[in-house]
Amino acid sequence: MRATPIDPKREGRPVVLVRLQQVAKLRRHYIAQVPRWCQPLIGYFLSFPFVAIALILTLLLKMTLTHFYFPGALMLLTIVLVAFIWGVGPALLSVILSTLALDYFFIPSSEQLSLQSWDGVAQILPFFLIGIIVAIISGQREAARRRALFAEQALKERADELEETNQELKEVNQVKDQFISMASHELKTPITTIRGQAEVTLRRLSRQKELPEELAGVSHALEQIDEQTLRLNALVDDLLDLSSIRAGKMKLRLSNFDLREVCQSAVEEQRLLTGRNIELEQPGTPVMLNVDSERLSQVITNLVNNAVKYSPETSPIKVSMEMQEKTIRLVVQDYGQGISKEQQILIFETFYRTPDAQASKKNGWGLGLAICKDIVERHGGRIWCESRV
């Protein structure tokens, strides 16, 4: 595989283009949500009649009231209204129109605008500044609302994308689980057949007192086939259990059992298979539980098998059962090299193996502990790891 060099000057352009397209799309969506009469262009046109109405009402109030001290009050209300509905631009236009109207109609002048003199500027400047401030503050509120709508729409689109991606991943995961289940079922029969034929042939060869030279290595080859098919059969069983767990089809056959008998049987089986020193400590009285004995035996067998696999051959394995107030604690202890705290939680994840386990020559797929965790939790229990490194 050859690496293709990338020009750093061109690397960021597609991202910028996508962002600009997203901003334009959000802006179009925002404009589509705003009614036509709230468009800024309409605000520019309506600023003129709004200021004119405020001016007429102000002149009427001036003629009606003896003392009228705030001629710009209605003008400020007009500015706030325009800014609230149409934004900063139309509001600033309203400020300019209102300032000119007040200067022409309410500030005494000599046949010209008072803005041409310092006295007129001093009288009209406070209203102008207040109008500008009101327009900006009201406009900022509209800008904040617009930014909020942009952010809301962006989050919505992102959520839709994530939902779509999540749905695609679920479909892919379902297809994968179906494939694993079908492949495991299809492999089960030929593996059993191969192993059965190998065992039958081994028994026949064992009955022969002397084997011909051409068959001298056949016995060893058949033993290897029997061992590997046994390993493949265990893997297929784990895959079938995993597919049942993920599909929610694993059902427990609950009945009252003495947990001591389940534990005793699993430990004795492992003693015979491995030849290791496995110590067992149990209470003297029966421990009756409503459990699936086969599944709990599977858990104990898997834990003991792991302890045997990843500990020195001369070290003992200790299995102990302790009765507490309302719970029973079952401990499988070995003297291996230990697992770090970061990995103690991960070892119960599907297909996870520690780096040391991957580097070792020990076979494994990272399925056993994940299946044990599900079985224990289905019984209302909890499984965890304690280790010193």
N, C-alpha and C positions, 0 to 999 in steps of 0.2 A: 504494500500500500504506500502510495506517495502522498506527501503533504503538499497541499496547494497554498502558496503564500497569499496572504490577504493584505490589501492596501489599507493601512490604518486611516487614511483620509476618507475612504469610501465606506468604512465599516459602520459609522454612525448614521449615515444618510437614510437608510430604510427605516430606522427607529424614529428619526425626526419626522419623516414623511408620514409614518403611521400615527404619530401623536398629533400632527397637524390635521390629518383626516378625522381623527377622533374628536378633536376640538370643533372642527367644522360640523361634524355630525351632531355633536351635543348642542351647538349653537342653533342649528336648524330645528332640533327637537324642542329647544327652549322657545324659539320664536313660534313654532307650531302650537305650543301650549298657551301662549299669550294671545288673548282676544285681539282682533284687528283694531278695535277702538283704543286699545292700550299701547299700540305701537308708538314709538317716539315721534315718527313723522306726523302722526295725528296730533300729538301734543304741541308741536311747533305751530300748527295752524290754529289750534284751539286756544293758545296762549293769548292771542289778540282779543277774541271776544270775551274771554274770562277777565282779562285786565280791564276791558271796557265796561263790563258789568260791575266790577268792583269799583271803578271810578264813578259810574253813575250813582251807585248806592251811597258812595262816600259824599258826593255832592248833595244828594237828597238829605242825608243826615246833617250835613253842614247847614243846609237851609232850614231844617226842622229844629235842630237843637241850638240853644243860645250859646252854649260853650262846647266846642268840639275840639278836643286837644290831641286826638290820635288819628289823623287822617290816613295814616299808613296801615291801620289795623286790618282792614279788609284786604288791602294789597298783600300783606303778609300771609293771610289765610289763603289767598289765591296762589301764592308762591308755594306754600306747603302742599296744597291740593295738587298742583301741577307736578311738583317733585315726587309726591307719593305715587301718582298714577303713571307718569311718563318719564320720570328720571331727571338727571341733572341738566341735560341740554335744554329741554323745554323750560325747566325752572329758571335757568340763568337768563333765558330770553324774557321770561315773565318779570325777573328782577329789573332788567334794563327798561322794559316798557313801563313798569310801575314807577321806576325812578324818574323817567322823563315825564310821566303824567303828573306825579306829585310836584315836580319842579315847575311844571308849566301852570298848573291850576291852583296850587296852594301856597307856593312861596312867592312873596311879593317881588316883583322885578319891573324893570323899566323897558317894556316891550321887547324883551329878549329872555332867553333861558338864564336862570340864575347860576347854572353851572359855569358860566363864563366869568363869574366873580368868586372871590375867596369866601365871601359871606354866604353865597348860595351853596358852595361846596360844603362848607361847615354845617349848614342846616340839613342838607340831603345825604351827607356821607354816613351818618349813623344808620339811617334806614337802608342805604345801599349795602353796608357791611352786614347788617342783620339779615337782609335778604339773601346775600351770598352764603352766609353761614347756614341759614335755614335750608337753602337749596342743596348745599353740599351734604349736610347731615341727612336730609331726607333722601337725597340721591344715593348716599352710602348705604342706607338701609335697603334700597332697591338693588344696589350692586351686591350686597351680602346675600339677599334672597336669590339673586341670579346665580351667584357662586354656589349657594347651597343646592339649587336645582341642578347645576352642572355636576356637583359632587354626587348628588343622589342618583342622577342618571348614569354617571360613570360606575358607581357601585352596583347599580342594578344590572348594567351590562356585564360587569365583571362577575357578579353572582350568577347571571344566566350562563356565561361561559363556563364557570366552574361547575354549575349544575349539569351542563351538557357534557363536559369532560368526565365528571363523576359518573354520569349515566353510561357513557361509553366504556369507562373502566369497569363498571359493574357487569356490563354485557360481556366484555372480554374475560373478566374473572369467571363468569358463569360458564362461558365456553371452555375455559381452561379446566374448571372443576369437572365439567361433563366429560371432557377428553380424558382427564386423569381417571375418573370413575370407569369409563368404558374401556380404556386401555388396561386398567388393573383387572377388570373382570375377564377380559380377553386373554390376559397373560396367565391368569390363575390356572386354567385348565392345562395348557401345554407345559407349564413349569411342574405341575403335579405329575403329569404323565412322564416327563423326562426323569424326574426324581424316582418315580416308581419303577421305571425300567432299569435305572442305574442300580437301585437297591436289589431288584430281582437278579440282575446279572452278577452283582457282587456275591449274593448268596450262592448262586450256582458255581461261581469260581471258587468260593471258599470250600466247597465240597470236593474239589479236585485235589488229590494228593500232590500231584506234580503238574505244573503248567508248562506248555510248550514255550520255547524261547520267544516266539513271536507274540505271545500273550503275557510276557513277563511284566511289562509296564502297564498293561490294561487295568489291572486291579487298582493301581495307584491313580490312574486317570479317572476311573469310575468313582473313587473316593473323593477326588477333587470336584467332579460333577455333582455328586451328592451334597457336598459341603456348600458349593456355590448356589445350587438350586434351593437349598435350605435358606441361604441368605436372601436370595431373590424372593422366595415365598414370604419371608418376614417383611421385606420391603413392600410387596404387594399388599399384605395385610395392613401395614401402616397407611399406605395410600388409600385403601378402601375405608379405613377408619377416618382418615382426614377428609375424604370426600363426603362421608356421612355426617361428620361434624359440621362442615361448611354448609351442607344442604339442610342441616337441622333434622336429619333423619335418624341420628343415633338415639336409640331408646334404651332405657335402663330396665332390666328385668329384676325388680326389687323383690326381696324376700328376706326373712329373718335368718341371719347367719352369725355364727361365732367368728369374729374377726381373727381370733387366734388361730383357728383352723385354716383360714384363707392364707394368713401370713406363714404358718408352718409349712403348708404345702408348697407355696412359691419358693421359700428359702431352701427346702430340701431338694426341689427340682434344680435350683441353681447350684447347689453343692455337687450334685451328681454330674451336671453338665460342665462345670468349670473346674471342679476339684479344689476350689479355694476354701479357706477357713472362714466360714460365715457364722458369726455368733448371733444368737437369737435370745432376746430377753423379753418375756411377756408376763402379764399379770397372772396370778394363780386362779382367778375366778373367770368364768366365761364373760366375753365382751360381745353381747348380742346387739346387732345393728340391722336395720332394714336397708340392705344394700344389694347391689349387683355383684355377686361374688366373683364372677368371671372378669368383670372389668376392673375390680379392685386387685385381683390377682395379677392382671395385666400391668397395673400401675406398679405394684411391688416388684414384679419380675423385671420391669424396665429399669427401675431405680437401682436394684441390686446389680443388674447387668452393667449399667453405667459405672457403678462403683468398682466392679471387677475390672472393667475395661480400662479405666483411667487411674488405677492405683498400682503400686508395685506388687508383683506377683507374690512376694513373701509376706506382705502386710495383710492383716485380718480385715474383714468387713463386719461391721456391727449393725444389727437391726434391733431396735428396741421399741416397745410400745408402752406408753404411759397414760394412765387414766387420770383426767383432771375433772373439774366440777361438772361441766356439761359437754366436754369434748374429749377426744382421744387423740393423742399426739403420737404419730408413727415416725421414727427417725431412722434413716439409712446413712450410716457414717463410714467414710473411708479415709485413707491416709495418702491421698494424691497430692499433687503440687498446688492445688487450690485454684479458685476463680476470683478475679478482681470484682470489686463492688459494681463497676459499670456493666459488667457482663452477667451478673447474677440475675438480673431481670430479663436480659435478652435471651438467655438460654432456653426460656420457655416459649420463644417465638418460633413459628414454623420455618423450617429449613435453616435455622441459625446454628452455627457451630463456632466455638471459640477459636481464635487464631492458633492456639496450641493444639487443639483437637484437629484442625485442618492440616497442621504441619506434621502431625504424628501419622503413623502407619495404620492407626485404628480406623476401621470402616464405620461409616455412619452417614445419615442423611439429615439429621436435625429434626426428625419427626417425633421421636419417642416422647420427649419431655412435653412437647406441645399437646400431644394426645393425652398424656398423664394429667396435665393441667386442666384440660376440658373435662375429663372424667371425674376428677376430684371436685371441681366446681359444680358439676351436675349433681353431685352428692351433697352439695351445700358446704363443702370444705374449702381449704386453702392450702396451696403448696408454695414453698419458697426455698431459697438456698441460703445457707450460712457457711462462710468459708474464710479461711485465713491464707493470705498469700505470703 
